[in-house]
Amino acid sequence: MGKLTFGMMCSLDGYISDANGKFDWGQIDEDVHAFANAEQARESTTIYGRRMFETMAAWDTLAEDPDVSQVERDFAALWRKTDKIVVSRSLAQVTTTRTRLVRELTAGDIEALKASSRGDISVSGPTLAASYLRRGFVDEVSLYYVPVVVGSGRPAFPDVASLLKLERIEVRPFKNGVTFIRFAVRK
């Protein structure tokens, strides 16, 4: 049985992108990327909202790009091996490897995914993740905190209006200042 996890890289003040929609302040060096690769390898399925999927779809072809680093090629290969579910009412189709498009995932769908999963299942994209957090579906939250404050932008936890209790279960600091923290969601 798999766990449903939510993970993002964010600023210290909790934003995944700044007020201009930029993420050029992210500090993804080889060490952080290698750790993220290991996290990706634990996943059997990733659930995406439309915007995050459109951002991540580039990984479908990056494994063959000679201009990207080896650690990026490794991530691209892992991304291609992972099953992907895109939850969107506006997309007409998806064409990336191992990807299917659905209009919604119900509570029953999430429970069935967890029960049949050979690895963890992640939800990627803060809006979709927030809806799953509100409904109590998410088992773990993992954040890569970048040591910057951006002041405003797109929050990692939009519309999570009720108390969400977390228990820290792992901390990993990186030389470049990024700190990874994994939390269990207390039910």
N, C-alpha and C positions, 0 to 999 in steps of 0.2 A: 504494500500500500504506500502510495506516495504522499508527500506533504505538498500543500499549496504554499508557495513562497512569493514574496514581493521584494524586489531589490532595485535600487536606483543609486546613481551617483548624484550627490547634491552638495550645495554650498553649506557652510555652517549654519546659515539662517534658513535652510530648508528648501532651497529652490533648485530645480533640475535644469532650468535655463534662466537667463536674466530677462529684464524687461524688454529687450530687443529680440528675444528668442534665441540668443546666442549661448553656446556652451564652450567658447574658446578659452575659458578660464579653467576648464577641467585639466587635471594633472594625471593623465593616463600614460605613465612610463612603462617600460618593459616589465618591471616587477609587479606593478598593479595589474597590467594586462595578463600576465601569466597566472596570477591568482584568479582573475575573472575567468580565464580559460578553464581552470579547475572547477570553478563554480558551474560553468556552462556544461561541463562533462557530467555533472551530477543530474542534470535535467534530462528527462525523456520527452517532455512536452513544454512548449512555451505558448502562453495565451497572450495575444497582442490586441490592443485597441488599434484603430486605423492609423492614427498619427505616429505612434511608436513603430508600428509595422512598416510604414512608409520610410521611416528613418533607418530601420534595421535591414530592410530588403537589400541594401547594397552589399551586405555580407554574402549574398548568394553567389556572387561572381568574384569576390576579392581573393579567394584561395589561389586563383591563377594569375593574379596581378604581380608581376615581378618588382613593381615599385613599392610594395608594402613590406613591412618587416616580417620575419619568420613568425613571431608571436601573433601578429595579425592574421597571417595565413593560417596558422593553427586554429585561431578563433573562428575564422571563416569556415574551415573544414568541420569544426564542431557544430557551428550554427546550421550548416547544411544537413548534418546527421540528426538534428533534433526535429521532432514533429512540431509543427506550428499550427495554431488555430488562431485565425483572425476574426474578431468579433466586430462586425461593422454593418450598419444599415445602408451606408452610402457607397461602399465599394461594389463594383459589378463583378469583379473577378480578382484572383490572385494567381501569380504565375511562378512564384519561387518554389524551390525544392521542398517536398514533404509538407506542403501547406494546404490547409483547407479553410474555406470561408464559411462562417455561420452568422446568422443575424443576431443570435443571443445564445447564452449558455445559462440554463436554469440551475437551480440548486441541485436538482436530480442529476443533471449533466456533470456538474462539478463533483458530486459524490461518486458517480460512476467512473469518472476519470481517475480520481484518487484511488478507488478500489482496484482498478485494473492496471495502474501505472507500474512500470518496471523501474522508475526513478522518480525524482521530484518533478513537480509541475510548477512552473513559474508564471506569474502574471506580470507583464511588462507594459508599463504605461500608467501614469498616476491616476488618470480619471477612471479607467476600468478597475484598477487595483482598489481605489477608494470605494467603489460600489461593492466589491467583494469583501473589503474590510468591514464596511458597515453591516453586511449580512453575516459576518462571522465565518467566512469561508477560509480566510488566510491563517496559516499555521505559524509562519515565520516572516519576519521583515529583516532585510539586510540592506544596510546603507554604507556607501563609500562617501565619507565626509571629506570634501576638498577644503583646505584651509583658506577659504575666501568668504567674504560677505558681499553679496550682490545687491542687497537692499529690497529688491522686488523681482517679480518674474512669475514663472510657472511653479507652483508649490509641489513638493513631493506628495503631500497629503491634501488634495483639494476636497472640500465638502465632506470631511470626516468630522461631523459636528458633535459626536458623542465621545466620551472618554474611551480611549484605547489603552489598555494596560499591557505593557511589554516587560519581559524579563530578559536581561542581557545574558547571552550564552556564549558569545565569542567576541574577542577584540583582536584586531591585527593592525598594528601601525606599520606604515611603509616609510622608507627613507625620504621620499619626496614630500612627506607631510600629510598624505592621504591616510585616513584611518577607516578601516572596515569594522563595522559592528553588526553582529547578528543578534536578533532578538526573537524569542518565542512569544507568540501572542497568547496572553493569558485569557482563557475563556471564562 
